[in-house]
Amino acid sequence: MQVLQSCWKSAARTDRGKVRKRNEDSVLDQPERGVWLVADGMGGHQNGALASRLIVEEVAELVPHDDLDQQVKQVRQALHVVNRRLGYEVTVTADQPDAVMGSTVVALIGDQERAVCLWAGDSRCYLWRNQRLYQLSRDHSLLQQLIHEDQMDPQEAARHPSANALTRAVGAHEQLVLEILEFSVQPGDTLLLCSDGLYQAVSAGSISHALGLISPAAAVEYLFSHALSGPARDNISAVVMRR
């Protein structure tokens, strides 16, 4: 896997923010394998933290593979395993009032020429290329559903009482449905995986500026400096990768 070591550099960080008592986010940063991931747990108390941690642990333990398609297949299978496990955990703890146990996930698997992003929920993947920022993922939330499927005005949709509710997540349904995007990568491409706590606290302009900095580590430092200078009401997580 020496090829991957020479073509990708990355940095990652997660923080509980200023309000939450617990950090329910988890991150995975494995540039030597070309695998990165952000998971944002939900369910309150220990449930969200457990759900996101299970995702990271399951993917981290996968056997490295030189073939990108095989790596993607392994990651998908791992997420389905966690989905079934979380469904079982909720079943056996159903007498508890907060028995929800799930997590968003956004993952990137890359080699020298291609990358695959897969996700469920509202954690995001951004691409910075040729001085421009692109949001590659589309949020799996009621807000986005109202805008894209019901053709509702974004301001009107945001006023819906359940606008922030997720329509997909690991552990949320018996069958996990992942969205997948494959694309070619170019030298200098910089990608960001992040939880909603990050992109809600930092403007798109600041994200673009951060991803244009000298290194992934500098980008992460800039993003967290800006996010934590504000209210930081949610957990904050980011992984930055550069080809």
C-alpha positions in Angstrom: 0.0 0.0 0.0 3.0 2.3 -0.4 1.4 4.0 -3.4 -1.4 5.4 -1.3 1.1 6.7 1.3 2.7 8.8 -1.4 -0.4 10.2 -3.1 -2.6 11.2 -0.2 -2.1 13.4 2.9 -4.7 14.0 5.5 -5.5 15.3 8.9 -8.5 14.8 11.3 -10.0 16.2 14.4 -13.1 16.0 16.5 -14.3 18.1 19.4 -17.4 18.1 21.6 -17.9 21.9 21.2 -18.9 24.3 23.9 -22.4 23.1 24.8 -22.7 19.3 24.5 -21.5 17.3 27.5 -20.5 14.3 25.3 -18.9 14.0 21.9 -21.0 11.6 19.9 -18.9 12.1 16.7 -16.2 9.7 15.6 -13.6 10.0 12.8 -11.3 7.6 10.9 -8.1 8.9 9.2 -6.2 6.2 7.3 -4.3 7.8 4.4 -2.1 4.7 4.1 -5.2 2.7 3.1 -7.0 5.6 1.3 -10.0 5.4 3.7 -11.5 8.2 5.7 -14.8 8.6 7.6 -16.9 10.8 9.8 -19.8 9.5 11.8 -22.2 11.7 13.8 -24.1 9.6 16.4 -27.7 10.2 17.5 -29.8 8.8 20.3 -28.7 10.8 23.3 -26.6 9.8 26.3 -24.2 7.0 25.4 -26.2 5.6 22.4 -25.0 8.1 19.8 -21.4 7.8 20.9 -21.6 4.0 20.7 -23.2 4.0 17.3 -20.5 6.3 15.7 -17.7 4.4 17.4 -19.0 1.0 16.2 -18.9 2.4 12.6 -15.3 3.6 12.9 -14.2 0.4 14.6 -15.9 -1.9 12.0 -14.3 0.0 9.0 -10.9 0.4 10.7 -10.6 -3.4 11.1 -11.1 -4.2 7.5 -8.3 -6.0 5.7 -6.5 -3.5 3.4 -7.0 -4.2 -0.3 -5.2 -2.8 -3.4 -8.3 -2.7 -5.5 -10.5 0.3 -5.0 -13.8 -1.4 -5.9 -13.0 -4.2 -3.5 -12.3 -1.7 -0.7 -15.6 0.1 -1.4 -17.4 -3.2 -1.3 -15.8 -4.0 2.1 -16.8 -0.6 3.5 -20.4 -1.0 2.3 -20.6 -4.5 3.9 -19.2 -3.2 7.2 -21.8 -0.4 7.4 -24.6 -2.9 6.7 -23.2 -5.1 9.5 -23.3 -2.1 11.9 -26.8 -1.3 10.8 -28.0 -4.7 11.7 -26.1 -4.6 15.0 -27.6 -1.3 16.0 -31.1 -2.6 15.1 -30.5 -5.5 17.5 -29.2 -3.2 20.2 -32.3 -1.1 20.0 -34.5 -4.2 20.2 -32.9 -5.5 23.4 -33.0 -2.1 25.1 -36.5 -1.2 23.9 -37.7 -0.7 27.5 -35.5 2.4 27.7 -37.1 5.8 26.9 -34.2 6.9 24.7 -33.7 3.6 22.8 -32.8 5.4 19.5 -29.3 4.3 18.5 -27.9 5.4 15.1 -25.4 7.6 13.3 -24.9 9.5 10.1 -21.9 8.4 8.1 -19.8 9.9 5.2 -16.8 8.0 4.0 -14.3 8.4 1.2 -12.2 5.7 -0.4 -9.5 6.8 -2.8 -6.6 5.6 -4.9 -4.3 7.4 -7.3 -7.0 8.1 -10.0 -10.4 7.6 -8.5 -12.4 8.2 -5.3 -15.7 7.0 -4.0 -17.8 8.8 -1.5 -20.7 7.0 0.2 -23.0 8.4 2.9 -26.2 8.3 4.8 -27.5 11.3 6.7 -26.4 14.9 6.8 -22.7 14.7 7.3 -21.1 16.1 4.2 -18.3 15.7 1.6 -16.8 18.8 -0.1 -14.3 19.0 -2.9 -12.0 22.0 -3.4 -10.6 22.0 -7.0 -9.2 24.8 -9.1 -10.0 27.4 -6.5 -13.7 26.4 -6.3 -15.7 24.6 -3.6 -18.2 21.8 -4.5 -20.6 20.0 -2.1 -20.5 16.5 -3.4 -23.0 14.9 -1.0 -26.7 15.8 -0.6 -28.1 15.8 2.9 -30.6 13.0 3.7 -32.9 15.2 5.7 -36.5 16.2 5.6 -35.4 19.7 4.7 -33.7 18.6 1.5 -36.6 16.3 0.7 -39.1 19.2 1.0 -36.9 21.3 -1.3 -36.0 18.8 -4.0 -39.0 16.5 -4.1 -41.8 18.9 -3.0 -40.3 21.9 -4.7 -40.7 24.0 -1.6 -38.9 27.3 -1.1 -35.8 26.8 1.1 -36.9 29.4 3.6 -40.4 27.9 3.8 -39.0 24.3 4.1 -36.6 25.5 7.0 -39.7 26.5 9.0 -41.1 23.0 9.0 -41.0 21.7 12.6 -39.2 18.5 11.6 -36.9 20.1 9.0 -33.7 18.8 10.6 -35.0 15.2 10.8 -32.9 12.7 9.0 -34.4 10.5 6.3 -31.4 8.1 6.3 -28.8 7.0 8.9 -27.0 3.8 10.0 -29.3 2.1 12.5 -32.4 4.2 11.6 -34.1 1.5 9.4 -34.0 -2.3 9.0 -32.5 -1.8 5.5 -29.6 0.7 5.2 -29.6 2.7 1.9 -26.3 4.3 1.1 -25.8 7.0 -1.6 -22.7 6.5 -3.6 -20.7 8.9 -5.8 -17.6 7.9 -7.8 -15.4 10.5 -9.4 -11.9 11.0 -10.9 -9.3 12.7 -8.7 -6.6 15.2 -9.8 -3.4 16.2 -8.2 -4.1 19.1 -5.8 -7.7 18.0 -5.1 -8.6 18.6 -1.5 -11.6 17.0 0.1 -13.4 17.5 3.4 -15.6 15.1 5.3 -17.5 16.8 8.2 -20.4 16.6 10.6 -23.2 19.1 10.6 -21.7 20.8 13.6 -18.8 22.0 11.5 -20.6 23.3 8.4 -23.3 24.9 10.5 -20.6 26.8 12.4 -18.4 27.8 9.5 -19.4 29.6 6.3 -18.8 28.1 2.8 -16.3 30.9 2.2 -14.3 29.9 5.2 -14.4 26.2 4.2 -13.1 27.2 0.7 -10.3 29.3 2.2 -9.3 26.5 4.6 -9.1 23.9 1.9 -6.8 26.1 -0.1 -4.3 26.3 2.7 -0.8 24.8 2.5 -1.7 21.4 4.1 -4.6 19.3 5.4 -3.3 20.0 9.0 -3.5 23.7 8.4 -7.0 23.4 6.9 -8.2 21.5 10.0 -6.6 24.0 12.4 -8.3 26.9 10.5 -11.7 25.2 10.5 -11.7 24.4 14.2 -10.4 27.9 15.1 -13.3 29.5 13.4 -15.9 27.0 14.5 -14.8 27.2 18.2 -14.7 31.0 18.1 -18.5 30.9 17.8 -21.2 29.3 19.9 -20.2 25.7 18.9 -23.5 24.3 20.1 -22.9 20.9 18.5 -20.0 18.4 18.3 -17.5 19.3 15.5 -15.6 16.8 13.3 -13.6 17.1 10.2 -11.2 15.1 8.0 -9.3 16.9 5.3 -7.6 14.9 2.5 -5.3 16.1 -0.3 -4.3 14.2 -3.4 
